[in-house]
Amino acid sequence: MDSGLIALGAAVVGVAGTLLATVLSQRMVARVQAAQFEREQQVDRTRWLREQELAELARRRECYAAANAAYRRYRIGLMSFLWLVHRSQVTPEERAALEEVRGGHHTVFAEAQMIASAAVLAELDTMTRGMTRAYARTMRLAEGAPAPDGSFEEIHARLLGLSAHADVMRSAMRADLGVEAVPVGRPPSPPGLAPGP
């Protein structure tokens, strides 16, 4: 009887071992598959985040290129209009052309306010305030009622200062896009960019 019990015990242990090996094997395979699935999920998440970063960078690049072009067109348009005012050669077509580039500037600035980094937005704000003051003074000069600091020479100097400040604005944009390092020190504000009415 002892040998029968031993044989039965050995058979039970053998069957249990076989069944247990199958269960353990399945659990191990499930763990490996879960770990592999988790790694694939992590790779997919990393890829998705990278694609989002690249898409955001592309949006900012497009926005900054459009802003740079719009600010340049507006500055040049305002400078040309100022010269026409100085020569008393303003026509309705010239005024309409200035208003068109000004409107384009406003549209681009509104978009940039939603996309630009804080550093770039600060430079865009400085440029916009300067352009607004130069525009107001130019219009007053065109109407024959110049502001106290609104002579042709003073407005011209203000616009030249804005042209110089455009380099600072572009540097901030380039730094935000990772094209070049952020400048160590900011140059002093060009003439005509001091806060004013």
PyMOL commands that set and color helices and strands:
alter all, ss='L'
color gray80, all
select helices_A, chain A and resi 2-86+92-115+118-142+152-176
alter helices_A, ss='H'
color red, helices_A
deselect
rebuild
show_as cartoon
